Amino acid sequence: MTTLRNVKTISLGMMIALGLIAQGKGAQAQALETLTVAGGCFWCVEADFEKVKGVKEAVSGFTGGTVANPTYKQVVNGGTGHIEAVQITYDPAQVSVDTLLTLFFRSVDPTDAGGQFCDRGQSYTTAVFATPDQTAAAQSAKAAAQADLGQNVVTPILSESTFYPADAYHQDYYKQSKIILTRFGPKSKASAYKAYREACGRDARVKELWGSAAPFAGS
C-alpha cells in the first residue's frame, strides 16, 4: 500500500512539474508583443528590424485599408487604402517599444508625406499603427524625433488595424538566394535587394537627415 502511495505521489509530482513547464512556456509565448510600422518599402523595414536584439520576427504586409486580403498588385496600384507595413514581434523583456519607435523614426524620412525615397504614392507613406497601450509612446517618439530633427514630422500615429501579411515572395526578400531576372540581369533576391536599396537612395537620405543617429543606414 505504501509503495502504491509513493508511486501516486511521484506521478502527481511529475504531472505538476510538467504542468508548470507548460505554463511557463505559455507565459513566455504570451509575453511577446507586436508593433506595426510603415516606412516605405517593407523589404527594407523588415531587414532593418530583424537585426534588432529582442525582435523575434518582422513580417512584411499591408494595413490601414478597406479591402480584405489585398494583393501586392492591388495595394501598389492604389484604391485599397493600404500602406506597405511591417509587423514586428518582439520580447519586451529584451527591447522596449520606446526603443523600437525611436529606431523607426530614425530609419525613415518622417518629413516626407508623399512616399519614401524613390517610392512615391500613398502606399509607401510612413505611419505608426499603435495599439491603445502604444499610443502615448508613439506620440512621445514622434515629438522627440521632431525636436531632434528640427523639422516638421508628418508621420501619423494611427490606430492599429487589420494586418495582412504579404505573400511568401516578399518575406525575407533581403536574404533569399533565389535567382530572379532584374533590369541588371539575373541576380539573387539578396543581391537585387541591395542594388534596389542603394539605387533608391534610402540610406543616403536617412544619413543626410539623421547623421550618426541613423541606426540602420548601410544595412
C-alpha positions as CSV (number, residue, x, y, z in Angstrom):
1,M,0.0,0.0,0.0
2,T,2.9,2.3,0.9
3,T,4.5,1.5,-2.4
4,L,1.4,2.4,-4.3
5,R,1.0,5.6,-2.4
6,N,4.6,6.5,-3.2
7,V,4.0,5.8,-6.9
8,K,1.0,8.0,-6.9
9,T,2.9,10.8,-5.1
10,I,5.7,10.6,-7.7
11,S,3.2,10.6,-10.5
12,L,1.4,13.6,-9.1
13,G,4.7,15.4,-8.7
14,M,5.6,14.7,-12.3
15,M,2.3,15.9,-13.5
16,I,2.6,19.2,-11.5
17,A,6.1,19.7,-12.8
18,L,5.1,19.1,-16.4
19,G,2.1,21.5,-15.9
20,L,4.4,24.2,-14.6
21,I,6.8,23.8,-17.5
22,A,3.9,24.0,-20.0
23,Q,2.5,27.0,-18.1
24,G,5.9,28.7,-18.2
25,K,6.2,28.1,-22.0
26,G,2.7,29.5,-22.5
27,A,3.6,32.6,-20.4
28,Q,6.7,33.1,-22.4
29,A,4.8,32.9,-25.7
30,Q,2.2,35.3,-24.3
31,A,4.9,37.8,-23.2
32,L,5.7,38.6,-26.9
33,E,4.2,41.8,-28.3
34,T,3.8,43.3,-31.7
35,L,4.4,46.8,-33.2
36,T,3.2,47.7,-36.7
37,V,5.0,50.4,-38.6
38,A,5.1,51.7,-42.2
39,G,8.3,53.0,-43.5
40,G,8.2,52.8,-47.3
41,C,9.4,49.6,-48.9
42,F,8.6,46.8,-46.5
43,W,11.6,44.7,-47.6
44,C,13.9,47.4,-46.1
45,V,11.9,47.9,-42.8
46,E,11.8,44.1,-42.3
47,A,15.6,43.8,-43.0
48,D,16.4,46.6,-40.5
49,F,14.3,45.4,-37.6
50,E,15.2,41.8,-37.8
51,K,18.7,42.9,-36.8
52,V,17.5,44.4,-33.5
53,K,18.2,42.3,-30.4
54,G,14.9,41.2,-28.9
55,V,13.0,41.2,-32.2
56,K,11.8,37.7,-32.8
57,E,10.3,38.3,-36.3
58,A,9.4,41.0,-38.7
59,V,6.7,40.3,-41.3
60,S,6.1,42.3,-44.5
61,G,2.5,43.1,-45.3
62,F,-0.3,45.7,-45.6
63,T,-2.5,47.6,-43.2
64,G,-4.8,50.6,-42.9
65,G,-7.0,49.9,-45.9
66,T,-10.6,48.9,-46.6
67,V,-10.2,45.8,-48.8
68,A,-9.9,42.4,-47.1
69,N,-6.9,40.3,-48.1
70,P,-5.4,42.7,-50.6
71,T,-2.8,41.5,-53.0
72,Y,0.5,43.3,-53.6
73,K,-0.6,44.4,-57.0
74,Q,-3.9,45.9,-55.6
75,V,-2.0,47.9,-53.0
76,V,0.6,49.4,-55.2
77,N,-2.0,50.2,-57.9
78,G,-3.9,52.2,-55.3
79,G,-7.5,52.3,-54.3
80,T,-7.4,49.9,-51.3
81,G,-6.2,52.5,-48.8
82,H,-3.5,50.1,-47.5
83,I,0.1,51.0,-46.8
84,E,3.1,48.7,-47.0
85,A,3.9,47.9,-43.4
86,V,5.8,45.6,-41.2
87,Q,4.6,43.8,-38.1
88,I,7.4,43.5,-35.6
89,T,7.1,40.7,-33.0
90,Y,9.4,41.4,-30.0
91,D,10.2,40.4,-26.5
92,P,9.6,43.5,-24.2
93,A,12.0,42.0,-21.7
94,Q,14.8,42.5,-24.2
95,V,13.7,45.6,-26.1
96,S,11.1,48.2,-25.3
97,V,8.5,49.7,-27.6
98,D,10.1,53.1,-26.9
99,T,13.4,51.9,-28.3
100,L,11.7,50.3,-31.3
101,L,9.8,53.6,-32.0
102,T,13.0,55.6,-31.6
103,L,14.8,53.4,-34.1
104,F,11.8,53.5,-36.5
105,F,11.7,57.3,-36.8
106,R,15.4,57.5,-37.4
107,S,15.3,54.9,-40.1
108,V,12.9,56.8,-42.4
109,D,12.3,60.3,-43.7
110,P,9.4,61.3,-41.5
111,T,9.2,64.7,-43.1
112,D,8.1,63.3,-46.5
113,A,4.3,63.0,-46.9
114,G,4.4,61.7,-50.4
115,G,6.1,58.4,-50.0
116,Q,9.6,57.3,-49.1
117,F,12.8,57.9,-51.1
118,C,12.3,56.6,-54.7
119,D,8.9,55.0,-53.9
120,R,6.1,57.5,-54.3
121,G,2.5,57.4,-53.5
122,Q,0.1,56.7,-50.6
123,S,1.0,53.0,-50.3
124,Y,4.6,54.0,-49.5
125,T,4.0,56.7,-46.8
126,T,5.1,56.4,-43.2
127,A,2.9,55.7,-40.2
128,V,2.8,54.0,-36.8
129,F,-0.2,51.8,-36.3
130,A,-0.4,51.8,-32.5
131,T,-2.5,49.8,-30.0
132,P,-4.2,51.8,-27.3
133,D,-1.3,50.9,-24.9
134,Q,1.3,52.1,-27.5
135,T,-0.3,55.4,-28.5
136,A,1.3,57.6,-25.8
137,A,4.8,56.1,-26.5
138,A,4.3,56.6,-30.3
139,Q,3.3,60.2,-29.8
140,S,6.2,60.8,-27.5
141,A,8.6,59.2,-30.0
142,K,7.2,61.4,-32.8
143,A,7.6,64.6,-30.7
144,A,11.2,63.6,-29.8
145,A,12.0,62.9,-33.4
146,Q,10.7,66.3,-34.4
147,A,12.6,68.1,-31.7
148,D,15.9,66.3,-32.6
149,L,15.4,66.8,-36.3
150,G,14.2,70.4,-36.1
151,Q,11.8,69.8,-38.9
152,N,8.1,69.1,-39.1
153,V,7.4,65.3,-38.7
154,V,4.4,64.3,-40.8
155,T,4.3,60.6,-39.9
156,P,0.8,60.0,-38.5
157,I,0.1,57.9,-35.3
158,L,-2.9,55.8,-36.4
159,S,-5.0,53.2,-34.6
160,E,-3.9,49.6,-35.1
161,S,-5.9,47.9,-37.9
162,T,-6.0,44.5,-39.5
163,F,-2.6,43.5,-40.8
164,Y,-2.4,41.3,-43.9
165,P,0.9,39.5,-44.5
166,A,2.2,39.8,-48.0
167,D,2.7,36.5,-50.0
168,A,5.8,34.4,-49.4
169,Y,7.6,36.0,-52.4
170,H,8.1,39.2,-50.3
171,Q,9.0,37.7,-47.0
172,D,12.7,37.7,-46.0
173,Y,13.4,39.1,-49.5
174,Y,16.7,40.7,-48.4
175,K,18.3,37.3,-47.6
176,Q,16.9,34.9,-50.2
177,S,19.2,33.2,-52.6
178,K,16.6,32.5,-55.3
179,I,17.6,33.9,-58.7
180,I,15.3,36.4,-60.3
181,L,15.5,38.4,-63.5
182,T,16.2,42.1,-62.9
183,R,16.9,45.1,-65.2
184,F,20.6,44.4,-64.4
185,G,20.3,40.8,-65.4
186,P,19.8,37.6,-63.3
187,K,20.5,38.2,-59.6
188,S,19.7,36.6,-56.3
189,K,17.0,38.3,-54.3
190,A,19.5,39.3,-51.7
191,S,21.7,41.0,-54.4
192,A,18.7,42.6,-56.1
193,Y,17.6,44.0,-52.7
194,K,21.0,45.6,-52.1
195,A,21.0,47.1,-55.5
196,Y,17.5,48.4,-55.1
197,R,18.2,49.9,-51.7
198,E,21.3,51.8,-52.9
199,A,19.6,53.0,-56.1
200,C,16.6,54.2,-54.2
201,G,18.7,56.4,-52.0
202,R,17.3,55.2,-48.8
203,D,20.5,55.2,-46.7
204,A,21.8,58.4,-48.3
205,R,18.7,60.3,-47.4
206,V,18.5,58.9,-43.9
207,K,22.1,59.8,-43.2
208,E,21.5,63.3,-44.6
209,L,18.6,63.7,-42.1
210,W,19.9,61.9,-39.0
211,G,23.6,61.7,-39.4
212,S,25.2,59.4,-36.7
213,A,21.8,58.8,-35.2
214,A,20.7,56.8,-38.2
215,P,20.7,53.2,-36.8
216,F,20.4,51.1,-40.0
217,A,22.0,53.2,-42.8
218,G,24.1,50.9,-44.8
219,S,22.2,47.7,-43.8
